[in-house]
């Protein structure tokens, strides 16, 4: 049964993340088709990330009280239906409205997926969290590379329809998961949330989650526009090809445990990941297709070391998996939301070079903060 749970969780993570990022390689196409601006087209991603910034806290509470299987089944079903409906959107307002509804279901699916996984075998958190992260990475590759390629040979409507049907199939599979057996009897109150945030360990871990996705989105969300400016004739498939570097993220996530042991601890691995990630925006200053392609590999190595280890540490120091994961995802996707919007101001007014230096500075500063704060995790360093 554990193998079946792991299989369904992997599929759930893949299709949910694919639904989140499927619009990214098509952003220049949507700009032309709907006659909209960069700020408007980035809303297709940022509205979902905005929901992910707040909804996981609510869903984390619900997952401490209700059957995780049912939450996952319903949320995946809604995502699948809405993906299919998006195929029939004829204008910007309709498309954005459907994405708004989808934004309510995606946080539930992700929170339920991660909570299901961390309840399987709590004594080996890093292994199972690494599988989850690797699955989300593959979903990112599938949506960006596969979505861009399929759109180039068919249409974006076919791409969205195929993803919707696949998600509905995964929803059916999720209904066969065993009923959750670790639902909490104690009442989860705002006071408990505040107590978690007052704990310096959680505060620093959640800050890291916020900053790592902020920089990740800031770099990759604006890369299609930069490459389009360099080559106006570039296709969605070629833009999607740039995201092939995500594949290294799968390997990185699965090797997170070994990386920690090699470096001598969780905090050292996190610092190392931030430093590697910080180098990538500097590589992107070279402004060529192949240097951008290489930079994505470097970004993903650093990003998924940080994300994998952060997720595991958060789960290893808490017995309230639902609310802890909800808060982690809330901070993580708050960073992602701001990372898809605020950098647009920098990119528009100051250019690609300033944006890259800005992101690199944040990442190196984050590495320094985690290094300085390592003493509060002395039992894990």
N, C-alpha and C positions, 0 to 999 in steps of 0.2 A: 504493500500500500504506500510506503514511503516513496518508492520509485514513481508511482503514479502521481502522488502529490507533487513531487519535484518536476515531473514532466508537465503537468498542467500549469504549475506556477511559472515555469519557464515560458510556456506558450502565452500565458496571460500577460507577463511582463513584456514580451516581444510585441504583441498586437497593440497593447495599450500605449507603449512608447512610440510605436509606428503611427498610431492615430494622432499623437501629440505633434510629431515632427514632420508628418507627411507633406505639409504645405511648403516647407522651407526650400527644397530644390526647385519648386514651381513659382516662387515669389516673383521673379521677373516676368513669367508668363501671365500670372494673375494681374500684374500691373498693367500689362497691355490689354488683356481681355476685358477687365472691368474698368479700365481707365482711371486707376487710382495711384496714390503716391507711395513712397517708401514707408512713411509712417503708418499709412492705412493698411498696407499689405502685411506689415509685421504684426498687426493686431491679430491676425489669424493664429499666430503662435502665442503672443503675449496674453490674450484673453484666457487661454487655457492655463498658462503659467500663473496668471493672477489668481485663478480659482485654486490652483494647487498651493498657493501661498497661504490660504486660509482654511479651505475645506478639510484638509487632512486632520486638523485638530478636532473638528466635529466628528469626522469618520473614525478617528482614533478612539474617541469616547464611545461611539456606537459599537466598535469592535471589541470593547471590553465588556459589552452587555449582550450583544446579539451574535447569532451564528455567522461566522466569517464566510462560510460557503455561500449563503444566500445573498450576502452583500456583494460578493464577487460575481455571482451568476447574474443578478439584476443589473449591476453596473456594466458588465461586459455586453449584455444584451442591448442595453441602451446605446452604448458606443457603436455597436455593429449596425443598429437600425439608423442611427444618425449619419454614419459614414455613407450608407446607401442613399439616404435622402440628399446628401450633399451633391451627389451626381446630377441632381435635377435643378440645382441653384442656377439661376440665370443672371443674377446681379449681385453686386457687392453686399447690399443690405441683407439679402436672404442668406447668402453664404456666411456672413459674420454672425447672424442670428442663430443659425444652426451650430456654429462653432461655440457660441455662448452656452447653448444647451449641452453640448458635448463636454464643455468645461466643467459641468457639474458632476458628470459621471466618471471622467478620467481620474480625479483624485480618489474617488471611492475604490476604483479598481486597483490603483497602485498601492494604496494603504492596505487594502485587504490582501493583496498579493504578498507584500513584504511581511505582514503580520502572520499569514498562514505559514510562510517559510520559516520564520524565526521561532515558531512554536513546534516545529518538527523535532528538532534535536538541539536543545539549548546548550549542551556542553560543547558543541562544535559550531559556534556562531559564525566564525570567520569563513568557514567552508561554505555554509549555506547562503550567507550574505554575498559572498563572491559569486556564487552561481546566479543569484538574483541580479547583481550588477552586470555580469557578463550577458545575461539575457536582455537587459535593457540596452546594453551596448549594441547587441545584434539587432534589436528592434530599431535603433538609431541608424544602423547601416542599411537595414532593409527599407526603411522609409525614405532615406535620402538617396542612396545609390540605386536601389531597386525601383523606388518611386520615380526618380528622374529618368531612368532608362525606359521603364514601361510607358511613361508619358510621352517620351520621344518617339516611340514606335506605334503608339495607339492614341490615347487621349487621357487627360487628367481624370475625366469621368470614369473611364474604365479602371484606372488605378484605384480610385476611391471605392468603387463598387467591389473590386476584388478584395480589398482590405476589409470592407464591411462584412462580406460573406464569411471570410476567414474568422473574423472576430466573433460572429454568431456561432460558428462551429466550436470555437474555444469556450464560449459561454455554456454550451450544452455539456461539454466535457467537465467544466468546473462544477456542475450540479451534482456530479457523481463523487465529489470529494467527501471525506468523512465529516460529520458534524463537529464543530469546534468544541473542544473539551476543556479549554482554559479560560472561559469567560469569567470575568471577575464578579464577585458578589458585593465587594465594597463599592461604595458610591464614589465615582470620579468627579471631583469638584474643581472649580477654578483655583482653589487654594493649592491643590496638588500640582497643578500646572505651574503656579508661581513658585512653589517650593523647588520644582525641578530647575526652573530658570535661575533661582538664587544660588543653586549649586554651581560653583565656578567651573567644575568639570563639564557640565552640560552647556554652560554659557559659551565656553571656548569651542566646544565641539559644534554647537549650532552656528556659531559665528563662522567657523571654517566651512560648514555646509553652505551657508549663505554666499560667502565670497567665491567659493570654487565654481558654483554654477553661474554666478554673476559674470565672472571672467570668461567662462566657457561660452555662454550665450553671446557675450559682447564680442568675442572674436569670431565665432562661427556664423552668427546670425547676419553679420554685415559682410562676410566674405563673398557671398554671391554677387552683391552689388559692386564690390571692388573688382572682381574678376570680369564682370559684365562691362565695367568701365574700361578695363584693359583690352577686352575683346568683345565688341558689341555683337558679334555673330555667334557667340557661344551658345550651345544648346542646353536644355535641362539635363540631358544625359551627361554632358561634360561637367556641368556644375555638380551633379550628383557624384561623379567620379572623384571629385575633390574630397568627399567625405569617406572615401574608402579607408582612410587612416583609422577610422573607427574600429576596424578589425583588430588592430593591435590592442585596443581597449579590452577586448574579450580575453586575450591572453594575459594582459596585465591584471585584470580583475581576478582571474583564476589563480594567478601566481601571487596574489596579495599576501597570503600566509607565508610563503617562502621569502618574499621580499622583506617582510617584517622580521623574520628570523635572521636573515642575512645582515640587515642593518642594525639589529639589536633591540627592537622594540617598536611599539605602535607610534609613539610621537616622533621618533626618528624617521619612520617611514612616511609620516604625514609631511614633515619638514622637507624630506627629499622630494616628495611628489610636488609640493608647491614650487620648489626651486626648478625642477624640470619643466613644469608648466610655465613658469615665468620666463624661461628662455625662448619658448615658442613664439610669442608676439614679436620678439626682436627679429626672429627669422622671417616673419611675415612682412617686415619692412622692405625686404628685397623685391617685393611686388612683381613676381612672375608666376605663371601657372604652376611650374614644377616646384618652386620654393614654397608656395602656398600648400601644395600637395604634401610636401615633406613636413611642413609645420603642423599639419593636422595630426600626423603620427606622433609628433612630440607632445602636442597638446593632450592627446588621448592617453599617452603613457602617464603623464603627470596627473591629469584629471582623475583617472580611474584608480590610481594608487590612493590618492586622497579620499575619494568617495568610498571605495571599498573598506578602507581601514576605519574611516570615521563612522560608517554605518555599523560596523562590527563592534567598535568600542562603545557606542551608544547603547546597543542592545546588550552588551556584556555586563553593564553596570546597572541594569534596570530589570525589574520583574514585571513591570506594566508595559508589555510589548505594544499594545494598541496605541496608548497615549504617547509613549516615547517615540514610536515610529511616526505617529501623526505629527508631533512637534518637529521631528527631524525633517520630514518631507515639507512641512510648512516653511521652515527657514530655508531649506534647500531651494524650493521653488519661488520663494520671495526674492531670493537672489537672482533666479532665472528670469523672473518677471521684470525686475528693474534692469537686468542685463540686456533685455531685448528692447528696452525703451530709452533709458538714459543715455547709453552710448550713441544713440542716433543724433543727439544734440552735438556731441563731440565730433562725430563723423561728418555731420553736415556743416558745422561751423569751422572746424579746425583740420579736418582731413584724416585720412587713414593712418598716417604716421603718428600723429598725436594720440589717436585712439590706442594704437599698439603699445606705445610707451606708457600710457596711463594704465593699461591692463597689466603690463609687465611689472610696473611699480607696485601695484596692489598685491600681486602674487608673491613678490620677494618680501614685502612687508609682512604678509601673512605667515610666511616661513619663519621670519624673525620672531613674530609674536608667539607662535607655537614653540619655538625653541626656548624663549624666555619663560613660558608658562609650563614647561615640562615638569617642574617640581611638584605641581599638584597632581600629576599622574605618576609619581615616583614608583608606585607599585607596579606600573605597566611599562616602564622605560628600561 
